Amino acid sequence: MSQFSQRPFSERTATWLQQSGLHPLLARLYAARGINAPEELSLELKNLISPIELKNCIATASILAEILEKKEPMLVVADYDCDGATACAVAVRGLKMLGGSETPIQFLVPNRFTMGYGLTPEVVELAAQQIPRPKYLITVDNGIASEAGVDRARELGMEVIVTDHHLPGDRLPKAYAIVNPNQPGCTFPSKALAGVGVMFYLLVALRAELRKRGKFTSENQPKIEGLLDLVALGTVADVAQLDRNNRILVSNGLKRIRSGVSQAGIQALFQVAIRDPRKANTFDLGFAVGPRLNAAGRLADMTLGIRLLLSDKPDEALELAQELDRINRERRVIETGMQETALAHLAEDQLASNMDGRTSICLWHPQWHQGVVGIVASRLKERFNRPAIVFAPAGENGGDELRGSGRSLTGFHLRDALDIVSKREPGLILKFGGHAMAAGLTIKKSDFEKFDLLFQEVANELLSPELLERLHIHDGSLPLSEFNPQTGDLLAEEIWGQGFPQPIFYGEFEVIQQSLMKEKHLRLQLRPIGKGKVESKPFTGVWFNHTQTLPSKANLAYRLVTDRYQGQARVQLMIEAHDESSDILE
């Protein structure tokens, strides 16, 4: 049975925030999310943490300034997800803006199916074949675990500058420079920077270094703030924790998108997603724009996505965005088939109905697509509230290896759990990396059962019954006076995301009508019940991917949004969960 709990907040803090000019509802929501003083509400760029505090950032900026001055060839090596693509675009655009227009700056993104993740020796060999041959490789959103790749680059006469945010392994690569807030000895207060955020910080430091060298003044310096739309997209799509520093980056990026001055590629992605950029919010970035960009790396080649983000021609950008939209529709079909197979497999093993006896999920199938395993793992994690790792055959023709992607629960550090497994059984995991909530790994097919058992053993040790019990945290009831389109717009304009969750409210409703949409979504007519709500009008509710009907009265957790149709703004309730323990028996 799921548990429901209201997010606590300080009434005193909420009052203080309200007295500073904040809307009363937002004051309560912000107080519940750890905002303790009005000054913390400011998301101006001047409040960003200084690059001086990011280990090696200033020194690496000096190195880049020398490279630009000598016009030495550089190659940006990207990752194949949204964070990697936006980080690559920020690097290429930013370096060119800061004096690299006459410097050869190329980019390369590994093919996930043939080369795997990161700066591998194979990627380095490919980099060495580029014309002109690069003297420096700059990794974005990868590289911190690429010991062999960095060694091979040095053997071939190339130096590597690593910019990354992933957790390092036991040893750092012997790179020319490393900028990563999560490397040992880095005291940067925000460990949550995405890869694109790290690269943006390096550009900020580089611009300051070039000012110091007399290349620019504060009046004529390039406006690298114009890249913040890319930073916002990569940060949100990578599900980075939205601490204040990241909220500053995302907020200022969204301002550019809303004002119509974003990159042509981002405008095109909004167009194919049928979203209004003038009302852009974090939900759009995470669930509409981001997935379309990610689709290139999942099923094809992220080079397509990076070309889109580097394009300054609206017609070209739209054509590329339409191709990404087509690929994303294909990805959805593949994902649906894989998810159905996974659920059938769990049912055959009687796991789906007896998940109380198992603390993790590990699955693989010879027909699964390795570009989509992460999404399926996320769906299984959400459905069963268990850490899930889904594998697919590695390489184009299968081979004897499996490549997996995992998603975790809050409180269970997935990358650390894999590290424990690797130490207990050396050689079992061929390679791995990632974060607390998401990680990737490669194993041999013949070792799947052994890995499953060991991972389950570690999960049993680290996961408490409390963590495995699905807990729905909500923000309490919403006054009937707030059930209006203005509230939906107010909430949509704020910066919500990982670590700073979108508001979910809780209330009792009369279920007036319910029906299925497309055989898989529940559509409802709901009337709020309670003090002052008896005579209220009904509101439309939608519960996506849920087909089980509700009783005539139900306690529901929901998000309030504004739906616009044919020029009319209406309140819509997006149902998140049903509190069955509070059902009223007729």
Secondary structure, DSSP 8 states (H G I E B T S, - for coil): --EEEE----HHHHHHHHHTT--HHHHHHHHHTT--SGGGG---GGGS--GGGSTTHHHHHHHHHHHHHHT--EEEE--SSHHHHHHHHHHHHHHHHTTGGGS-EEEE---TTTT-SSS-HHHHHHHHTSSS--SEEEEES--TT-HHHHHHHHHTT-EEEEE--S---SS----SEEE-TTSTT---S-TT--HHHHHHHHHHHHHHHHHHTTS--TTTS--GGGGHHHHHHHHHHTT----HHHHHHHHHHHHHHHTT-S-HHHHHHHHHTT--GGG--HHHIIIIIHHHHHHHHHHS-THHHHHHHH---HHHHHHHHHHHHHHHHHHHHHHHHHHHHHHHHHHHTT-TT-GGG-S-EEEE-TT--TTTHHHHHHHHHHHH-S-EEEEEE-STT-TTEEEEEEE--TT--HHHHHHHHHHHSTTSEEEEEE-SSEEEEEEEGGGHHHHHHHHHHHHHHH--HHHHS-EEEE-----GGG-SHHHHHHHHHS--BTTB----EEEEEEEEEEEEETTTEEEEEEEEESTTTTT---EEEEETT------SEEEEEEEEEEEEETTEEEEEEEEEEE-GGG----
